[in-house]
Amino acid sequence: MKFIDICAGIGGFRLGFELAGHKCIGFIERDKFAVASYRAMYDTEGEFYYDDVTTIKSSNIPYTDAWCFGFPCQDISVAGKQAGLDGARSGLYFKIIDLVKGKKEDDKPQWLIIENVKNLLSIDSGWGFTRVLGELDEAGYDAEWQVFNSKDFGVPQNRERVFIVGHLRTRGRREVFPISGTDGKDYVETIDYARESKIKDRTRIFSVNGISPCLRATDYKDPAKIIQVGNISKLNGSGGDPQSGRVYSVDGISPCLDTCGGGRREVKIVIPVLTPDRAEKRQNGRRFKENGEPMFTLTAQDRQGVFDGFRIRKLTPKECFRLQGFPDEYFERAQAVNSNSQLYKQAGNGVTVTVTRAIGDKLMEVSNE
């Protein structure tokens, strides 16, 4: 299946769908910093590109099997002012649907895959979502939807998002949802760090059931060090750096932090925390989570962190990209062209790759039926 990435951000839809075997033919994105990261992360040479979904004409968008988009959520999110679908940013949904309506029936995409915050279902006492479905109906699409939580798809982040699949009714309907989460079971991975750390046979092994990967009090200073999450099952070797002999259980929940050097190490437990740069901050609702719980939802504004009983620190941009399912090599390409502040924003606005991969896999399955 060929698709176009609209309001693309840093390509959370693109990467997940490409991993599922689909092909991206182009993207639309206005933010120049996101565009810089996107071009650095993916091979976009010769692809279609436009910088503003509000000014493009339907006729200028090439034919493709699917349009994927996650229209801005700031006017809908419970963390925002909830201006609703009539807000300047979230109202882009109607602009995009108008582009679909402007296509001749044979030129319309067969699929529309749409992402937004869970609150879309209840904004304006549910009438907002009714408008969303009504616009799809007028454009000629039947719809199905499902709420996904990223923590159920291999990343330790509590991030609930609703995904809508629009089916062009003149070409039939093959249901995509429901899709069951993997609870991380299919996404445990071993990552070779020998090249980065210049130490032979050094690997990082972590469980996706942990509350957050790559959490050590000093890793923001030396990201090439081994990062591991899970329950300790065995510690081998003596002398030198015992971290290279530390093995963690892939079914563990609690991450273990090593902050001491030498052969004797003090194990500490980390928990997620909001606004780590303000240790005395008070707010309504929880600021600290319990051991074993997933990370708070990443946003473009809030800064996430970890607390090990002695100090609080922010998550690094790389850690935020990991919590959205992006491999380190993709983060490093984006890091080469953008500042940390932009990288934090891009991760917070992103779509979780492991979730879009699961949807892409199901689309591949039903497309081949």
N, C-alpha and C positions, 0 to 999 in steps of 0.2 A: 504494500500500500504506500502511495505517495501522499505526503502531507505538507502543509504550510504552517509555520510557527508564528502566531499573531500575539502581540503584546508579549514578546518572547522572553524578556528578562535575560537571564543567563542560560536559558535552554534546558530547563528541567523536563519539559515535555520532549524536547528534541532528543536528549541523551537517552531517556527511558525508551522512547519509541525506536530509536536506532538500535539499541541493544536488543530489542525485540524483533529486529529484522526489517523495519520499515525505512523509507527513504525521505529525507527532508529536501524539498526543492527551493526553499527560501524562507525569509522571516521578515517581520515588521516589528520595529522597536524604535521608540523615540528617544529614550535616555541615552545620551552619547557615551556615558561611562559603561552602561550595560552593553551597548553595541561593541565597545572596545573589548570587553571581556568575551563576548559572544564570538567575535571574529578571531580572537586569540585561542579560544577553546575548541572551535570546530573549523573544518575545512569548508569555507563558504565561497571559495573562488568560483565565479561564474554563476552563482545562485541569484535568484530573484531577491531584491531587497527594497523596502520602502521605509521611510522614517516616521510616518504619521498616519495612523489609521483613520483620523478624522478628515483627512484631505484626499486620500486615495479614492479613485473611482472603481466601481465593481469591474469594469471592463479591463482595468489594468492588472487585476489579480489573475495569474495563470490558473488554468484548470488543475485541480488536484482531487484526490479521493477524499481527503479529510482536511478540515481546519481545526487546529488546536489552539485554544487560548484560555488564559486565566485573567479575566479583566480585573482592573484595580479594585481592591477590597476596602480601601480606607473609609468609604462612606457607608459600608455595611458592617464592618467588624465591630464586635462589642468593645474593642479597645479604642474605637474612633468616635466621632460625633454622631454617627448613624443618620446621616442626611438621606440615606436610602438610595434607591436606584436613580433618583433624580439629581443626585450629587454630581458635581462636575467630573469626577474621576470614574466612579462606578457606572455613571451613565454611558460610558463607552460601550457597554454591552449593546445598547440599542443601535449605536453607530455600526457595530460589527454585523448585527443581524440585518440592518438596512443594506449592507453590502451584499449579503446573501440574497436578500429579496430582489436586489438589482440584477441578479444573474438570470439568464434564461434557464428553464428547467433542466435542460440537458447539460448545462454548464455548472450547475450547483454541485457542491461536494456531497458525496453520499453520507458522510459522517461529520458531525460537529461534536468535538470533545471539549467540554467547558469545565473550568475549575474555579472555585471560590470558597470563601470561609463558610463554615457550617451555619453561621447566623443568617446566610442568605435564605434559608428555609423558613425563618421566623420574622424577618424584618417586616415592619408595617403589619404586624399581627398575621403574617402569612400571605398578605396580598401582594407583597413584593415578588415572592416566588411565583405566585399565580400570574403576574405580569410577564415574568421570564418565560414561563411555559406558554402563555398566550402568544408572545412574539414568535416563539419557535413554531407554534401551530400555524400562524399566519404565513410564515416563511415556507411551510410545507413539510415540517418535521414533527414526527412523534418523538417522545422523550422518555428516557428512564434515568434514574439517578441513584446514587449510593454515597453514604458518608464513609470516608476512609480515615483511619488514624495511622500516621506514619510509623508509630511504635509497633504496629502489627505487621510491618513490611520491612523489617530488617534494620531500622535505625532507631536509636534510643531517644526519640523526641516525641513528646505528646503533642501532636499536630493534627487536628481534625479539619478535614476539608471535604466539601461536597463536590462530586464529579457528576456531570450531566452528559449523557450521550444522546445526541439528536440523530434520528434516522430519517433520511429523505424517504417519505412514504411511497413515492412513485417507483422506488427500487426495492421495496420489500423491507422487512425488519427481521434481523437475526439478533436476539438479545445478547447483550454483553454482560450485564449484571444479573445476579450478584457475583462478586469475586471474593473469595475467602482470603484472609490474611495468612501469612506464613508463620507469624509469631517469631520471625527471625531464623527459623530452622534451616531455610534454604540459602541463607546469606552469610553464614559463618565463613570467614576468609582468612587466609594466611598471606601476609604481604611481605615481600622480600625488601629489606632495608639495607642490604649489603652495599649496594652502589652508593646510596645517599650517605651512609654513616662511615663508609670506607673500612668497615670491619667485616671480615668474612663470616658467613653463616649466621648473621644476625637477622632475626625475623621478628615480626610483630604478630602475635596471635591474640585475638580478642573475641569475646562473645557479644553478639548483638543483643543479648538479653540484659547486658549491663546497663546502668543508668546513663552512661556516656563514655565513649571511647576517648583515648588520648588525653587523660587528665593526670598531670603531675605538676607539682607546684613550680617546677623550674623549666618546664618544656617550652614555655613561650620564649625563653632565652636560647634554647638549643633544640629546634624542632626536629633535628636529625636523630635524636635519641630514640630508643625503642619505647613505644607506648603500648601498654597492655591493660586489658580490662577483664575482670572475672574473678573467680575464687582461686586462690593459690592451691594447686594440687601437688606441686613438686618444686623443690629448689635444688639444683645441681651445682656442682663446682665450688671452688673456693679460691679466694684471691682475685686480683684483677677486678673486672666488673661483673659481679654475680648476676646482674640483670640479664645478661645474654643466656644464662642457664635457667632463668625462671620460666616455668611453664604454668599457664593458667587453664582452668577448666572452661571449656566452651559453653557449659551450661550454667555457669555462675551468674549471679546477678550483681553482686557488690564489686565495684572496682577497688583495687588496692593500690595505694600510692607509696612509692619509695622516695623518701626525701633525704635519706642519709647515705653517705658514701661508705666504702669499705665492705668488709664481710658481715658486719652487724647492721641490720636494717630494721627500722621501725615502721610497721605497717599502719597506715591511716586510711580512714574511710572518707570518701568525698560525697557530697550531696549537692544538687543543683541550687543555685541562688539567683535571684533577680538583682539588678543594679549593684554589681559587686564593688563598684568604686565608691559606694556610699554605705559604709558598714553600719551606720546608725539609722539608716532609712526605715521609716515606719509607713505602712500603707494598709488599706483594707484588703483582706484576702491574704493568702499565704505568700511569703517571700522566700521561705526555705522549704524544700521538700524533704521527705524522709529517705533514708538509705534504701536503695532498691527501686525507687520510682524513676520514671523517664525524665529527661530534660524538659524544662518549660518550652512552650512553643516559641520558635525563633520569630522575631519580628524585625522590621527595618529600624525601629527606634530603640526598643529595650536592649540593654546590654546583659548578656547572660554570663554566668560565672560558676565557679565551684568553691566550696568551703570545706577545708580539711581539718577543722578544729583549731587551726592556728592562724590561718590567713585566708583572705578571700581574693580571688583574682578573676579577671575577665576570661572568657573563652577567647582563644585566638581565632582570627579569621579562618585559618585552615580547619580548626575544629568545627566551626559553624558550617563550612562546606561539607565536611564529613557527615554532620548531623542531617544534611539534606541529601546524602547519598552520592555526592560527587567524589570520584577518585582523586587522589592527591595530585596526579599529573594534570588534571583539568584545573584544579585550584592554582597550581603553580603557573599555568599559562595566564590565568586571569590576574594573578598577583604581579606578573611582570608588566602589566599595563595599567594597573589601578592602585589607588591608595587603600589603606586598611579601612578607612571610614566608608568608602564605596563598596568594598568587599563585604563588610558587615551588612550594609543595606541590601546588597544583591542577594546574600544568603537568606536574609529575613523575608524578602519578597519572593523568593524562589518556590518552585514546585519540587516536591520530594521525588527524586529519580526512581527510587525503588517502587513507589506507587505507580508512576506512569509506566514503568517497565511491566508491572503486572497487568495494567490495562492494555498496553501494547501487545503483550503475549495473548491476551484473550481476543483482541481484535484480529490478530493473525490467525487464530484458530477459527473464528466465525467467518472470516473472509475466505478461508479455504474450504469451507463446507459446501 
